[in-house]
């Protein structure tokens, strides 16, 4: 008759515990410096942004390593949906130097901390933690940021 053992009591050689990996924090890009980015980058009155088609031709900017200026969208709902799927929401390795996992500050009515969830040609999707409460159906809110102000806070 076979019996089922709850614990394996065979001797083993002890293993050396491994140190937990510490995530590497990236330093924020200094204010006033154009980032090396997959999308075009420009400054206007201290605000960092990615110039769109029709604007980039008239301002000084750094070209994107992967993408040119984002084409303008149409105001029509069906055309806008096509623009979003085929141009704006295309994943990128970064957006103006932001990468997934970066901790940033977001300027809303107040300044809040957030973490970049993903980047696309249009902007960076940021998750902002929410306080726990009966009204919160999830622990965060999400918003796209597309610009950085002269104080280093990101906004839309």
C-alpha positions as CSV (number, residue, x, y, z in Angstrom):
1,X,0.0,0.0,0.0
2,X,1.3,3.4,-1.0
3,X,1.0,6.3,1.4
4,X,1.0,10.0,0.6
5,X,3.6,12.0,2.4
6,X,2.7,15.6,3.4
7,X,6.3,16.7,3.6
8,X,9.5,15.7,1.8
9,X,11.9,14.8,4.5
10,X,14.9,14.0,2.3
11,X,18.0,16.0,3.3
12,X,19.0,18.7,0.8
13,X,21.9,21.0,0.7
14,X,21.1,24.5,1.8
15,X,21.0,27.1,-0.9
16,X,22.3,30.6,-0.5
17,X,19.4,33.1,-0.6
18,X,19.4,35.5,-3.5
19,X,19.1,39.2,-2.9
20,X,15.9,40.7,-4.1
21,X,16.3,42.7,-7.3
22,X,15.8,46.4,-6.8
23,X,14.1,48.2,-9.7
24,X,16.4,50.8,-11.3
25,X,15.0,54.3,-11.0
26,X,15.6,56.6,-14.0
27,X,16.6,60.2,-13.4
28,X,14.1,62.6,-14.9
29,X,15.2,64.6,-17.9
30,X,16.6,68.0,-17.0
31,X,14.3,70.9,-17.7
32,X,15.2,72.7,-21.0
33,X,16.8,69.6,-22.6
34,X,15.2,68.0,-25.6
35,X,15.0,64.2,-25.0
36,X,16.3,61.5,-27.3
37,X,12.9,60.0,-28.2
38,X,11.0,57.9,-30.7
39,X,8.7,60.9,-31.3
40,X,9.7,64.5,-32.2
41,X,10.4,66.9,-29.3
42,X,10.1,70.6,-29.0
43,X,10.0,73.4,-26.4
44,X,7.7,76.4,-26.3
45,X,7.8,78.8,-23.4
46,X,9.4,76.2,-21.2
47,X,6.8,73.4,-22.1
48,X,8.1,70.2,-23.6
49,X,5.8,68.6,-26.2
50,X,5.7,66.6,-29.4
51,X,4.8,68.8,-32.4
52,X,2.1,67.6,-34.7
53,X,1.9,67.6,-38.5
54,X,1.3,71.2,-39.6
55,X,3.1,72.6,-36.6
56,X,6.5,70.9,-36.8
57,X,7.3,72.5,-40.1
58,X,7.3,76.0,-38.5
59,X,9.2,75.4,-35.2
60,X,12.6,74.3,-34.1
61,X,12.4,70.7,-32.9
62,X,14.3,67.4,-32.5
63,X,13.2,64.8,-35.0
64,X,11.9,61.5,-33.6
65,X,14.1,58.4,-33.9
66,X,11.2,56.2,-35.0
67,X,8.2,58.5,-35.9
68,X,7.7,61.8,-37.6
69,X,5.1,64.3,-36.5
70,X,1.7,62.8,-35.6
71,X,-0.8,63.6,-38.4
72,X,-3.8,65.8,-37.4
73,X,-7.0,64.0,-36.7
74,X,-10.3,64.6,-38.4
75,X,-13.3,65.8,-36.4
76,X,-15.5,63.1,-37.9
77,X,-16.1,60.2,-35.5
78,X,-15.4,57.4,-37.9
79,X,-12.3,59.1,-39.3
80,X,-11.1,59.9,-35.7
81,X,-11.4,56.2,-34.7
82,X,-9.3,55.2,-37.7
83,X,-6.7,57.9,-36.9
84,X,-6.6,56.7,-33.3
85,X,-6.1,53.0,-34.2
86,X,-3.7,53.5,-37.1
87,X,-1.6,56.5,-36.1
88,X,-2.1,57.8,-32.5
89,X,-2.2,54.7,-30.4
90,X,0.7,52.9,-32.1
91,X,3.0,51.6,-29.3
92,X,6.3,53.3,-29.0
93,X,9.5,52.5,-26.9
94,X,9.1,55.9,-25.2
95,X,7.3,59.2,-25.4
96,X,9.4,62.3,-24.9
97,X,11.8,60.2,-22.8
98,X,9.1,58.6,-20.7
99,X,9.1,54.8,-20.5
100,X,6.7,52.3,-18.9
101,X,7.4,52.1,-15.2
102,X,8.7,55.7,-14.8
103,X,7.4,57.6,-11.8
104,X,6.3,61.1,-12.7
105,X,4.3,64.0,-11.3
106,X,1.0,64.9,-13.0
107,X,-0.5,68.4,-12.9
108,X,-4.2,68.3,-12.4
109,X,-6.0,70.7,-10.1
110,X,-3.2,69.6,-7.8
111,X,0.1,67.8,-8.4
112,X,-0.2,64.0,-8.0
113,X,2.3,61.2,-8.3
114,X,1.7,58.6,-11.1
115,X,3.4,55.8,-12.9
116,X,3.7,55.4,-16.7
117,X,1.8,52.3,-17.7
118,X,2.6,52.5,-21.5
119,X,3.6,54.8,-24.2
120,X,2.3,55.4,-27.7
121,X,2.8,58.0,-30.4
122,X,0.1,60.2,-29.0
123,X,1.4,60.3,-25.4
124,X,2.0,58.3,-22.2
125,X,-0.7,56.6,-20.3
126,X,-0.3,57.2,-16.6
127,X,-1.8,55.5,-13.6
128,X,-2.5,57.8,-10.7
129,X,-3.3,56.0,-7.4
130,X,-6.6,56.8,-5.8
131,X,-7.4,56.7,-2.0
132,X,-9.3,53.6,-0.9
133,X,-13.0,54.2,-0.4
134,X,-16.4,52.8,-1.1
135,X,-16.8,54.9,-4.2
136,X,-13.5,53.7,-5.8
137,X,-14.1,50.7,-8.2
138,X,-10.4,50.4,-8.9
139,X,-7.2,51.6,-7.0
140,X,-6.1,54.1,-9.7
141,X,-7.3,56.4,-12.5
142,X,-5.7,56.6,-15.9
143,X,-5.0,59.5,-18.1
144,X,-2.8,60.4,-21.0
145,X,-0.1,63.0,-20.6
146,X,1.3,64.8,-23.7
147,X,3.3,67.8,-22.3
148,X,5.6,68.7,-19.5
149,X,5.4,72.2,-17.9
150,X,8.3,74.4,-16.8
151,X,8.1,72.9,-13.3
152,X,8.6,69.3,-14.5
153,X,5.0,68.2,-14.1
154,X,3.3,66.3,-16.9
155,X,-0.2,67.2,-18.2
156,X,-2.6,66.9,-21.1
